[in-house]
Amino acid sequence: MNLENTKAQMRKGVLEYCIMSILAKNDAYASDIIKELKESKMIVVEGTLYPLLTRQKNAGLLSYRWEESTQGPPRKYYTLTEKGQQFLEELDNSWEDLIKAVELINSKRSVTKK
């Protein structure tokens, strides 16, 4: 089994949650989202990000607005909608539950190793 592939699949599974968490702090341009994901070791490319943003927008979780840029064409800034904020709160709870479940499993593994 390929470790890098497994790690990539794990990151991919939480990518939408991470995008929404970034947008909960501030509205963001796609390149800013990619930059923050890369800085957090959630490596992603534009070809991965845009379909996720579109899917979240179509689900009513995100909206966007165009802003003029001093460095080229107008930029599309994404923001969480009210529905998106509620959905993110539910994801936060699910994430906490998942962490607790994994920690419980890991603690049992540690006990059986001793």
C-alpha distances in whole Angstrom, upper triangle without the diagonal:
4,6,9,8,8,11,13,13,14,17,18,18,21,22,25,26,26,28,31,31,32,35,36,37,39,39,37,37,33,33,34,31,28,30,29,26,25,27,25,22,21,21,22,24,27,26,24,26,29,28,27,31,32,31,32,35,36,35,38,36,36,39,40,43,44,46,48,46,48,45,45,45,45,41,40,39,37,38,38,40,41,39,36,37,38,34,33,35,33,30,31,31,28,26,28,27,24,24,26,24,21,23,25,21,21,24,24,21,23,26,24,23,26
4,6,5,6,9,10,11,13,15,15,17,19,20,23,25,24,26,29,29,29,32,34,35,36,36,34,33,30,30,30,28,25,26,26,23,22,24,22,19,18,17,19,21,24,23,21,24,27,26,25,28,30,29,30,33,34,33,36,34,34,37,38,41,42,43,44,43,45,42,42,42,42,38,37,37,35,36,35,38,40,38,35,36,36,33,31,33,32,28,29,31,28,25,28,27,24,24,26,24,21,23,25,22,21,25,25,22,24,27,26,24,28
4,5,5,6,9,10,11,12,14,15,17,18,22,23,22,24,27,26,27,30,31,32,34,34,32,32,29,28,28,26,23,24,24,20,19,21,19,16,16,16,18,20,24,23,20,23,26,26,24,27,30,28,29,32,33,33,35,33,33,36,37,39,40,41,43,41,43,41,41,41,41,37,36,35,33,34,34,36,38,36,33,34,34,31,29,31,30,26,27,28,25,23,25,25,21,21,23,22,18,20,23,20,19,22,23,20,21,25,24,22,26
4,5,5,6,9,10,11,12,14,16,16,20,21,20,22,25,24,25,28,29,30,31,31,29,29,25,25,25,23,20,21,21,17,16,18,17,13,13,12,14,17,20,19,17,20,23,23,22,25,27,26,27,30,31,31,33,31,31,33,34,36,37,38,40,38,40,37,37,37,37,34,33,32,30,32,31,34,36,34,31,32,33,30,28,30,29,26,26,28,25,23,25,25,22,21,24,23,20,22,25,22,21,24,26,23,24,28,27,25,29
4,5,5,6,9,10,10,12,15,15,18,20,19,21,24,24,25,27,29,30,31,31,29,28,25,25,25,23,20,22,22,18,17,20,18,15,13,13,14,16,19,18,16,18,21,21,20,23,25,24,25,28,29,28,31,29,29,32,32,35,36,38,39,38,40,37,37,37,36,33,32,31,29,31,30,33,35,33,30,31,32,28,27,29,28,24,25,27,24,22,25,25,21,21,24,23,20,22,25,22,21,25,26,23,25,29,28,27,30
4,5,5,6,9,10,11,13,14,17,18,18,20,23,23,24,27,28,29,31,31,29,29,26,26,26,23,21,23,22,18,18,20,18,15,13,14,15,18,21,20,17,19,23,21,20,23,25,24,24,28,29,28,30,28,29,32,33,36,37,38,40,39,41,39,39,38,38,34,33,32,30,31,30,32,34,32,28,30,30,27,25,27,26,22,23,24,21,19,21,21,18,18,21,19,16,19,21,19,18,22,22,20,22,25,25,24,27
4,5,5,6,9,10,11,12,16,16,16,18,21,20,21,24,25,26,28,28,26,26,23,23,23,20,18,20,19,15,15,17,14,11,10,11,13,16,19,19,16,18,21,21,19,22,24,23,23,27,28,27,29,27,27,30,31,34,35,36,38,36,38,36,36,36,36,32,30,29,27,28,28,30,32,30,27,28,28,25,23,25,24,21,21,23,20,17,20,20,17,16,20,19,16,18,21,19,17,21,22,20,22,25,25,24,27
4,5,5,6,9,10,10,14,15,14,16,19,19,20,22,24,25,26,26,24,24,21,20,21,18,16,17,17,13,13,16,14,11,9,9,10,13,16,15,12,14,18,17,16,19,21,20,21,24,25,25,27,24,25,27,28,31,32,33,35,34,36,33,33,33,32,29,27,27,25,26,26,28,30,28,25,26,27,24,22,25,24,20,21,23,21,18,21,22,18,18,22,21,18,21,23,22,21,24,26,24,25,29,29,28,31
4,5,5,6,9,10,13,14,14,16,18,19,20,22,24,25,27,27,25,25,22,22,23,19,18,20,19,15,16,18,16,14,11,12,12,15,17,16,13,15,18,17,15,18,20,19,19,23,24,23,25,23,24,27,28,31,32,34,36,35,38,35,35,34,34,30,28,27,25,26,25,27,29,27,24,25,26,22,21,23,22,18,20,21,18,16,20,20,16,17,20,19,16,19,22,20,20,23,24,23,25,28,28,27,30
4,5,5,7,9,12,12,12,15,17,17,18,21,22,23,25,26,24,25,22,22,22,19,17,19,18,14,15,17,14,12,10,12,13,16,19,18,15,16,19,18,16,19,21,19,19,23,24,23,25,22,23,27,28,31,33,34,36,35,38,36,36,35,34,30,28,27,25,25,24,26,28,26,22,23,24,21,19,21,20,16,17,18,16,13,16,16,13,13,17,16,13,16,19,17,17,20,22,20,22,25,25,25,28
4,5,6,6,10,10,9,12,14,14,15,18,19,20,22,22,21,21,18,19,18,15,14,15,14,10,12,14,11,9,6,8,9,13,15,15,12,13,16,16,14,16,19,18,17,21,22,21,23,20,21,24,25,28,29,30,33,32,34,32,32,32,31,27,25,24,21,22,21,24,26,24,21,22,23,20,17,20,19,15,16,18,16,13,16,18,14,14,18,18,16,18,21,20,19,23,24,23,24,28,28,28,31
4,5,5,8,10,10,11,14,15,15,17,19,21,22,22,20,20,17,18,18,15,14,16,15,12,13,16,13,12,8,9,9,12,14,13,9,11,14,13,11,14,16,15,15,18,19,19,21,19,19,22,23,26,28,29,32,31,33,31,31,30,29,26,23,22,20,21,20,23,24,23,19,21,22,18,17,20,19,15,17,19,16,14,18,19,16,17,20,19,18,20,23,22,22,25,27,25,27,30,31,30,33
4,6,8,8,10,12,13,14,16,18,19,21,22,23,21,22,19,21,20,17,16,19,17,14,16,18,15,14,11,13,12,15,17,16,12,13,16,14,12,15,17,15,15,18,19,18,20,18,19,22,24,27,29,31,33,33,36,34,34,32,31,27,25,24,21,21,20,22,23,21,18,19,20,16,15,17,16,12,14,16,13,12,15,15,12,14,17,16,15,18,20,19,20,23,24,24,26,28,29,29,32
4,6,5,6,9,10,11,12,15,15,17,19,20,19,20,17,19,18,14,14,17,14,11,14,16,13,12,9,12,12,15,17,17,13,13,15,15,11,14,16,15,14,17,19,17,19,16,17,20,22,25,27,29,31,31,33,32,32,31,29,26,23,22,19,19,17,19,21,19,16,17,17,14,12,15,14,10,11,14,11,9,13,14,11,12,16,16,15,17,20,20,20,23,24,24,26,28,29,29,32
4,5,5,6,9,10,11,12,14,16,17,17,16,16,14,15,15,11,11,14,12,9,11,14,11,11,8,10,9,12,13,13,10,9,12,12,9,11,14,13,12,15,17,16,18,15,15,18,19,22,24,25,28,27,30,28,28,27,26,22,20,18,16,16,15,18,20,18,15,16,18,15,13,16,16,12,13,16,14,12,16,17,15,16,19,20,18,21,24,23,23,26,28,27,29,32,33,33,35
4,5,5,6,9,10,11,12,15,16,15,14,16,13,16,15,11,12,15,13,11,14,16,14,15,11,13,11,14,14,14,11,9,11,10,7,8,11,10,8,12,14,12,14,11,11,15,16,20,22,24,27,26,29,28,28,27,25,21,18,17,13,14,12,15,17,15,11,13,14,11,10,13,13,10,12,15,13,12,16,17,16,17,20,21,20,22,25,25,25,28,30,30,31,34,35,35,38
4,5,5,6,9,10,10,13,15,15,15,17,15,17,16,12,14,16,13,11,15,16,14,15,12,14,14,16,17,17,14,12,14,14,10,11,14,13,10,14,16,14,15,11,12,16,18,21,23,25,28,28,31,30,30,29,27,23,20,18,15,14,12,14,16,14,11,11,12,10,7,10,10,7,8,12,10,9,12,14,13,14,17,18,18,20,22,23,23,26,28,28,29,32,33,33,36
4,5,5,6,9,10,11,13,14,13,15,13,15,13,9,11,12,10,8,11,12,10,11,9,12,11,14,15,16,13,11,14,15,11,12,15,14,12,15,18,17,17,13,13,16,18,21,23,24,26,26,28,27,28,27,25,21,19,17,14,14,12,16,17,16,13,13,15,13,10,13,13,10,10,14,13,11,14,16,15,15,19,20,19,20,23,24,24,26,28,28,29,32,33,33,36
4,5,5,6,9,10,11,11,10,11,10,12,11,7,9,11,9,8,12,13,12,13,10,12,11,13,13,14,12,9,11,12,9,8,12,12,10,12,15,14,14,11,10,13,14,17,19,20,23,22,25,24,25,23,21,18,15,13,10,10,10,13,16,15,11,12,15,13,10,13,15,12,13,16,16,14,17,19,18,19,22,23,22,24,27,27,27,30,32,32,33,36,37,37,39
4,5,5,6,9,10,10,10,13,12,15,13,10,12,14,12,11,15,16,14,16,14,16,15,17,16,18,15,12,13,14,10,9,13,12,9,11,14,13,12,9,8,12,13,16,19,20,23,24,27,26,26,25,22,19,16,13,10,9,7,10,12,12,8,8,11,9,7,10,12,10,10,14,14,13,16,18,18,18,21,23,22,24,27,27,28,30,32,32,34,36,38,38,40
4,5,5,7,9,11,11,14,14,16,13,10,13,14,11,11,14,14,12,15,13,16,15,18,18,20,17,14,16,17,14,13,16,16,13,15,18,16,16,12,12,15,16,19,21,22,25,25,27,27,28,27,24,20,18,15,12,11,9,13,14,14,10,9,12,11,7,10,12,10,9,13,14,12,14,17,17,17,20,21,21,22,25,26,26,28,31,31,32,34,36,36,38
4,5,6,7,8,8,11,11,12,9,7,10,11,8,9,12,12,11,14,12,14,14,16,16,18,16,13,15,17,14,12,16,16,14,15,18,18,17,13,12,14,14,17,19,19,22,21,24,23,24,23,21,17,15,12,10,10,10,13,15,16,12,12,15,14,11,13,16,13,13,17,17,15,17,20,20,20,23,24,24,25,28,29,29,31,33,33,34,37,38,38,40
4,5,5,5,6,10,10,13,10,8,12,13,11,12,15,16,15,17,15,17,16,17,16,19,17,13,14,16,13,11,14,15,12,12,16,16,14,11,9,11,11,13,16,16,20,20,22,22,23,22,19,16,13,10,7,6,6,10,12,13,10,9,13,13,10,13,15,14,14,18,18,17,19,22,22,22,25,27,26,28,30,31,31,33,36,36,37,40,41,41,43
4,6,8,10,13,14,16,13,12,15,16,13,14,18,17,16,19,17,20,19,21,20,22,20,17,18,19,16,14,17,17,14,14,18,17,15,11,10,12,13,16,18,19,22,22,25,25,26,25,22,19,16,13,10,8,6,10,11,12,9,7,11,11,8,10,13,12,12,15,17,16,17,20,21,21,23,25,25,26,29,30,31,32,35,35,36,38,40,41,43
4,7,9,13,14,16,12,11,15,15,12,14,17,16,15,19,17,20,19,21,21,23,21,18,19,21,18,16,19,20,17,17,21,20,18,15,13,15,15,17,19,18,21,21,23,24,25,25,22,19,17,13,12,9,10,13,14,16,13,11,14,15,12,13,17,15,14,18,19,18,19,22,23,22,25,27,27,27,30,32,31,33,36,36,37,39,41,41,43
4,6,10,12,13,10,10,14,14,12,14,17,17,17,20,18,20,19,20,19,22,21,17,18,20,18,15,18,19,16,16,20,20,18,15,12,13,12,13,15,15,18,17,20,21,22,21,18,15,14,10,9,7,9,12,14,16,13,12,16,17,14,16,19,18,17,21,22,21,22,26,26,25,28,30,30,31,34,35,35,36,39,40,40,43,45,45,46
4,7,10,12,10,10,13,14,13,15,18,18,18,21,19,20,19,19,17,20,19,15,16,18,16,13,15,17,14,14,17,18,16,13,10,10,9,10,12,12,15,15,18,19,19,18,15,12,10,6,5,5,8,11,13,15,13,13,16,17,15,17,20,19,19,22,24,22,24,27,27,27,30,32,32,33,36,37,37,39,41,41,42,45,47,47,48
4,6,8,6,6,10,11,10,12,15,15,16,18,17,17,16,16,14,17,16,13,13,16,14,11,14,17,14,14,18,18,17,14,11,11,9,10,11,11,14,13,16,16,17,16,13,10,8,5,5,7,10,13,16,18,15,15,19,18,16,19,22,20,20,24,24,23,25,28,27,27,31,32,31,33,36,37,36,38,41,41,41,44,46,46,48
4,6,5,6,9,10,11,13,14,16,17,19,17,17,15,14,12,15,15,11,11,15,14,11,13,16,15,14,18,19,18,16,12,12,9,10,10,10,12,11,14,13,14,13,11,7,6,5,6,9,13,16,19,20,17,18,22,21,19,22,24,22,23,27,27,25,28,31,30,30,33,34,33,35,38,38,38,40,43,42,43,46,48,47,49
4,5,5,6,9,10,11,12,14,15,17,15,14,11,10,8,11,11,8,8,12,11,9,11,14,13,13,16,18,18,16,13,13,11,12,12,13,15,14,16,15,15,14,12,9,8,7,8,11,14,17,20,20,17,19,22,20,19,22,24,22,22,26,26,24,27,29,28,28,32,33,32,33,36,36,36,39,41,40,41,44,46,45,48
4,5,5,6,9,10,10,12,14,15,14,13,11,10,8,12,12,10,10,14,14,12,15,18,17,17,20,22,21,19,16,16,14,15,14,14,15,13,15,13,14,14,13,10,10,10,11,14,17,20,23,24,20,22,25,23,21,25,26,24,24,28,28,26,28,31,29,29,33,34,32,34,37,37,36,39,42,41,41,45,46,45,47
4,5,5,6,9,10,11,12,14,13,13,12,12,11,15,14,11,13,16,15,13,16,19,17,17,21,22,21,19,16,16,14,15,15,14,16,14,16,15,16,16,15,11,11,10,10,13,15,19,22,22,19,20,23,22,20,22,25,22,22,26,26,24,26,29,28,27,31,32,31,32,35,36,35,37,40,39,40,43,44,44,46
4,5,5,6,9,10,11,12,11,11,10,10,10,13,12,9,11,14,12,10,14,16,14,15,18,19,19,16,14,15,14,15,16,16,18,17,19,18,19,18,17,13,12,10,9,11,13,17,20,20,16,17,20,19,16,20,21,19,19,23,23,20,23,26,24,24,28,29,28,29,32,33,32,34,37,36,37,40,41,41,43
4,6,5,6,9,10,11,9,8,6,7,7,11,10,8,10,13,12,12,15,17,16,17,20,21,21,19,16,18,16,18,18,18,20,18,20,18,19,19,18,14,14,13,13,15,17,20,23,23,19,20,23,21,19,22,24,21,21,25,24,22,24,27,25,25,28,29,28,29,32,32,31,34,37,36,36,40,41,40,42
4,5,5,6,9,10,10,9,9,10,11,14,13,11,14,17,16,15,18,20,19,20,23,24,24,21,19,20,18,20,20,19,20,18,20,18,19,19,19,16,16,14,15,17,18,22,25,25,22,22,25,24,21,24,25,22,22,26,26,23,25,28,26,25,29,30,28,30,33,33,32,34,37,36,36,40,41,40,42
4,5,5,6,9,8,9,10,12,13,16,14,12,15,18,16,15,19,20,18,20,23,23,23,20,18,19,18,20,21,20,22,20,22,20,22,22,21,17,17,15,14,15,17,20,23,23,20,19,23,21,18,21,22,20,19,23,23,20,22,25,23,22,26,27,26,27,30,30,29,32,34,34,34,37,39,38,40
4,5,5,6,5,6,7,10,11,14,12,10,14,16,13,14,17,18,17,19,22,22,22,19,18,20,19,21,22,22,24,22,24,23,23,24,23,19,18,16,15,16,17,21,23,23,19,19,22,20,17,20,21,18,18,21,21,18,20,23,21,20,24,25,23,24,28,28,27,29,32,31,31,35,36,35,37
4,5,5,5,5,7,9,11,14,13,12,15,17,16,16,20,21,20,22,25,25,26,23,21,23,22,24,24,24,25,23,25,22,23,24,24,20,20,19,18,20,21,24,27,27,23,23,26,24,21,24,25,21,21,25,24,21,23,26,23,22,26,27,25,26,29,29,28,30,33,32,32,35,37,35,38
4,5,7,8,10,13,15,18,16,15,18,21,19,19,23,24,22,24,27,27,27,24,23,24,23,25,25,25,26,24,25,23,25,25,25,22,21,20,19,20,21,25,27,28,24,24,26,25,21,24,25,22,21,25,24,21,23,26,24,22,26,27,25,25,29,29,27,30,33,32,31,35,36,35,37
4,5,8,10,14,16,18,16,15,19,20,18,19,22,23,21,23,26,26,26,23,22,24,24,26,26,26,28,26,28,26,27,28,27,23,23,21,19,20,20,24,26,26,22,22,24,22,19,21,22,19,18,21,21,17,19,22,20,18,22,23,21,22,25,26,24,26,29,28,28,31,33,32,34
4,5,9,12,15,17,15,15,18,20,18,19,23,23,22,24,27,27,28,24,23,26,25,28,28,28,30,28,29,27,28,29,28,25,24,23,21,22,23,26,28,28,24,24,26,24,21,23,24,20,20,23,22,18,20,23,20,19,22,23,21,22,25,25,23,26,28,27,27,31,32,30,33
4,6,10,13,14,12,11,15,16,14,16,19,19,18,21,23,23,24,21,20,23,23,25,26,27,29,27,29,27,27,27,27,23,22,20,19,20,20,24,26,25,21,22,24,21,18,21,22,18,18,21,20,16,19,21,19,18,22,22,20,21,25,24,23,26,28,27,28,31,32,31,34
4,7,10,12,10,10,14,16,14,16,19,19,19,22,24,24,25,23,22,24,23,25,26,26,28,26,28,25,26,26,26,22,21,21,20,21,22,25,28,27,23,24,26,24,21,24,25,21,21,24,23,20,23,25,22,21,25,25,23,25,28,27,26,29,31,30,30,34,35,33,36
4,7,8,6,7,10,12,11,13,16,16,17,19,21,21,23,20,19,21,20,23,23,24,26,24,26,24,23,23,23,20,19,18,17,19,20,23,26,25,21,23,25,23,20,24,24,21,22,25,23,21,24,26,23,23,27,27,25,27,30,29,28,31,33,32,33,36,37,36,39
4,5,5,6,9,11,11,13,15,16,17,19,21,22,23,21,19,21,20,22,22,22,24,22,24,21,21,21,21,18,17,17,17,20,21,24,27,26,23,25,27,24,23,26,27,23,24,28,26,24,27,29,26,27,30,30,28,30,34,33,32,35,37,36,37,40,41,40,42
4,5,5,6,9,10,10,12,14,15,16,18,20,21,19,17,18,17,19,18,20,21,19,22,19,18,17,17,15,14,15,15,18,19,22,25,25,21,24,26,24,22,26,27,24,25,28,27,25,28,30,28,28,32,32,31,33,36,35,35,38,40,38,40,43,44,43,46
4,6,6,7,9,11,12,13,15,16,17,19,21,20,18,19,18,21,20,22,23,22,25,22,21,20,20,17,16,17,17,20,21,23,27,25,22,25,27,24,23,27,27,24,26,29,27,26,29,30,28,29,33,32,31,33,36,35,35,38,40,38,40,43,43,43,46
4,6,6,7,9,11,11,13,15,16,17,19,18,17,18,18,21,21,23,25,24,27,24,23,22,22,19,17,17,16,18,19,21,24,23,20,22,24,21,20,24,24,21,22,25,23,22,25,27,24,25,29,28,27,30,32,31,31,34,36,35,36,40,40,39,42
4,6,5,6,9,10,11,12,14,15,17,15,13,15,15,17,18,20,22,21,24,22,21,20,19,15,13,14,12,15,16,18,21,20,17,19,22,19,18,21,22,19,21,24,22,21,24,26,24,25,28,28,27,30,32,32,32,35,37,36,37,40,41,40,43
4,5,5,6,9,10,10,12,14,15,14,12,13,13,15,16,18,20,20,23,21,20,18,17,14,12,12,11,14,15,17,21,20,17,20,22,20,19,23,23,21,23,26,24,23,27,28,27,28,31,31,30,33,35,35,35,38,40,39,40,44,44,44,47
4,5,5,6,9,10,10,12,14,14,13,14,14,17,18,21,23,23,27,25,23,21,20,17,15,15,13,16,16,18,21,19,17,20,21,19,19,22,22,20,22,25,23,23,26,27,25,27,30,30,29,32,34,34,34,37,39,38,40,43,43,43,46
4,5,5,6,9,10,11,13,11,11,13,14,17,19,21,24,24,27,26,24,22,21,18,15,15,12,14,14,15,18,16,14,16,18,15,15,19,18,16,18,21,19,19,23,24,22,23,27,27,26,29,31,31,31,34,36,35,37,40,40,40,43
4,5,5,6,9,10,11,9,8,9,10,13,15,17,20,21,24,23,22,20,18,14,11,11,8,10,11,13,16,15,12,15,17,15,14,18,19,17,19,22,21,20,24,25,24,25,28,29,28,31,33,33,33,36,38,38,39,42,43,43,46
4,5,5,6,9,10,10,9,9,10,14,15,18,21,22,25,24,23,20,18,15,12,13,10,12,13,14,17,15,13,17,18,16,17,20,20,19,21,24,23,23,26,27,26,28,31,31,31,33,36,35,36,39,40,40,42,45,45,46,48
4,5,5,6,9,9,9,11,13,16,18,22,24,25,29,28,26,24,22,19,16,16,13,14,13,14,16,14,12,16,17,14,15,18,18,16,19,22,20,20,24,25,24,26,29,28,28,31,33,33,34,37,38,38,40,42,43,43,46
4,5,5,6,5,6,9,11,15,17,20,23,24,28,27,26,24,21,18,15,14,10,11,9,10,13,11,8,12,13,11,11,15,15,14,16,19,18,18,22,23,22,24,27,27,27,30,32,32,33,35,37,37,39,41,42,43,45
4,5,5,6,4,6,8,12,15,18,21,22,26,26,24,22,19,16,12,12,9,9,9,9,12,11,9,13,14,13,14,17,18,17,19,22,21,22,25,26,25,27,30,30,31,33,35,35,36,39,40,41,42,45,46,46,49
4,5,7,8,9,11,15,17,21,24,25,29,29,27,24,21,19,15,15,13,13,12,12,14,12,11,15,16,14,16,19,19,18,21,23,22,23,26,27,26,29,31,31,32,34,36,36,37,40,41,42,44,46,47,47,50
4,6,8,10,13,17,20,23,26,28,31,31,30,27,24,22,18,17,14,13,11,10,12,9,9,13,13,11,13,16,15,15,18,20,19,20,23,24,24,26,28,28,29,32,33,33,35,37,39,39,41,43,44,45,48
4,6,7,11,14,18,21,24,26,30,30,29,26,23,20,16,15,12,11,9,7,9,7,7,11,11,10,12,15,15,15,18,20,20,21,24,25,25,27,29,30,31,33,35,35,37,39,40,41,43,45,46,47,49
4,7,11,14,17,20,24,25,29,29,28,25,22,19,16,14,10,9,6,5,8,6,4,8,9,7,9,12,13,12,15,17,17,18,21,22,22,24,26,27,28,30,32,32,34,36,37,38,40,42,43,44,46
4,7,10,14,16,20,21,25,25,24,22,19,16,12,10,7,6,5,5,9,8,6,9,12,11,11,14,15,15,17,20,20,20,23,24,24,26,29,29,30,32,34,35,35,38,40,40,41,44,45,46,48
4,7,11,13,17,19,22,23,22,19,16,13,10,8,6,5,6,6,10,10,9,12,14,14,14,17,19,19,20,23,23,24,26,28,28,29,32,33,33,35,38,38,39,41,43,44,45,47,49,49,52
4,7,10,13,15,19,19,18,16,12,10,6,5,4,6,9,9,13,14,12,15,18,17,17,20,22,21,23,26,26,26,29,31,30,31,34,35,35,37,40,40,41,43,45,45,47,49,51,51,53
4,7,10,13,16,17,16,13,10,8,6,5,7,8,11,12,15,17,16,17,20,21,20,23,25,25,26,29,30,29,32,34,34,35,38,39,39,40,43,44,44,46,49,49,50,52,54,54,56
4,7,9,13,14,13,10,6,5,5,6,9,11,15,16,19,21,19,21,24,24,24,27,29,28,29,32,32,32,35,37,36,37,40,41,41,43,46,46,46,49,51,51,52,55,56,56,58
4,6,10,11,11,9,5,5,6,7,11,13,16,18,21,23,21,22,26,26,25,28,30,29,30,33,34,33,36,38,38,38,41,43,42,44,47,47,47,49,52,52,52,55,57,57,59
4,7,9,8,7,4,6,9,10,14,16,20,22,25,27,25,26,30,30,29,31,34,33,33,37,37,36,39,41,41,41,44,46,45,46,50,50,50,52,55,54,55,58,60,59,61
4,5,6,6,5,6,10,11,15,17,21,23,27,28,26,27,31,31,29,32,34,33,33,37,38,36,38,41,40,40,44,45,44,46,49,49,49,51,54,53,54,57,58,58,60
4,6,8,9,10,14,15,18,21,25,27,30,32,30,30,34,34,32,35,38,36,36,40,40,39,41,44,43,43,46,48,47,48,51,52,51,53,56,55,55,59,60,59,61
4,7,9,10,13,15,18,21,25,27,31,32,30,31,34,34,32,35,38,36,36,40,40,38,41,43,42,42,45,47,45,47,50,50,49,52,55,54,54,57,59,58,60
4,7,9,12,15,18,21,25,27,31,32,30,31,34,34,32,36,38,36,36,40,40,39,41,44,43,43,46,47,46,47,51,51,50,53,55,54,55,58,59,59,61
4,6,10,13,16,19,23,25,28,29,27,29,32,32,31,34,36,34,35,39,39,37,40,43,42,42,45,46,45,47,50,50,50,52,55,54,55,58,59,59,61
4,7,10,13,16,20,21,25,26,24,26,29,29,28,31,33,32,33,36,36,35,38,40,40,40,43,44,44,45,48,49,48,51,53,53,54,57,58,57,60
4,6,10,13,17,19,22,23,21,23,26,26,24,28,30,28,29,33,33,31,34,37,36,36,40,41,40,41,45,45,44,47,49,49,50,53,54,54,56
4,7,10,13,15,19,20,18,19,23,22,21,25,26,25,26,30,30,29,32,34,33,34,37,38,37,39,42,42,42,45,47,47,48,51,52,52,54
4,7,10,13,16,17,15,16,20,20,18,22,24,22,23,27,27,26,29,31,31,31,34,36,35,37,40,40,40,42,45,45,46,48,50,50,52
4,7,9,13,14,11,13,16,16,15,18,20,19,20,23,24,23,26,28,27,28,31,32,32,34,37,37,37,40,42,42,43,46,47,47,49
4,6,10,11,9,10,13,13,12,15,18,17,18,21,22,21,24,26,26,27,30,31,31,33,35,36,36,39,41,41,42,45,46,47,49
4,7,8,5,6,10,10,9,12,14,14,15,18,19,18,21,23,23,24,27,28,29,30,33,34,34,36,38,39,40,42,44,45,47
4,5,5,6,9,10,10,12,14,15,16,19,20,20,22,24,25,26,29,30,31,32,34,35,36,38,40,41,42,44,46,47,49
4,5,5,6,9,10,11,13,14,15,17,19,20,21,23,24,26,28,29,30,32,33,35,36,38,40,41,42,44,46,47,49
4,5,5,6,9,10,11,12,14,16,17,18,20,21,22,24,26,27,28,30,32,33,34,36,38,39,40,42,44,45,47
4,5,5,6,9,10,10,12,14,15,16,18,20,20,22,24,25,26,28,30,31,32,34,36,37,38,40,42,42,45
4,5,5,6,9,10,10,13,14,15,17,19,20,21,23,24,25,27,29,30,31,33,35,36,37,39,41,42,44
4,5,5,6,9,10,11,13,14,16,17,19,20,22,23,25,26,27,29,30,32,34,35,36,38,40,41,43
4,5,5,6,9,10,11,12,14,15,16,18,20,21,22,24,26,27,28,30,32,33,34,36,38,39,41
4,5,5,6,9,10,10,12,14,15,16,18,20,21,22,24,25,26,28,30,31,32,34,36,37,39
4,5,5,6,9,10,11,13,14,15,17,19,20,21,23,25,26,27,29,30,32,33,35,36,38
4,5,5,6,9,10,11,12,14,16,17,18,20,21,23,24,26,27,29,30,32,33,35,37
4,5,5,6,9,10,10,12,14,15,16,18,20,21,22,24,26,27,28,30,32,33,35
4,5,5,6,9,10,11,12,14,15,16,18,20,21,22,25,26,27,29,31,32,33
4,5,5,6,9,10,11,12,14,15,17,19,20,21,23,25,26,27,29,31,32
4,5,5,6,9,10,10,12,14,15,16,18,20,21,23,24,26,27,29,31
4,5,5,6,9,10,11,12,14,15,16,18,20,21,22,24,26,27,29
4,5,5,6,9,10,11,12,14,15,16,18,20,21,23,25,26,27
4,5,5,6,9,10,11,12,14,15,17,18,20,21,23,25,26
4,5,5,6,8,10,11,12,14,16,17,18,20,21,23,25
4,5,5,6,8,10,10,12,14,15,16,18,20,21,23
4,6,5,6,9,10,10,12,14,15,16,18,20,22
4,5,5,6,9,10,11,12,14,16,17,19,21
4,5,5,6,8,10,10,12,14,15,17,19
4,5,5,6,9,10,10,12,14,15,17
4,5,5,6,9,10,11,13,14,16
4,5,5,6,9,10,11,13,15
4,5,5,6,9,10,11,13
4,5,5,6,9,10,11
4,5,5,6,9,10
4,5,5,6,9
4,6,5,7
4,5,6
4,6
4
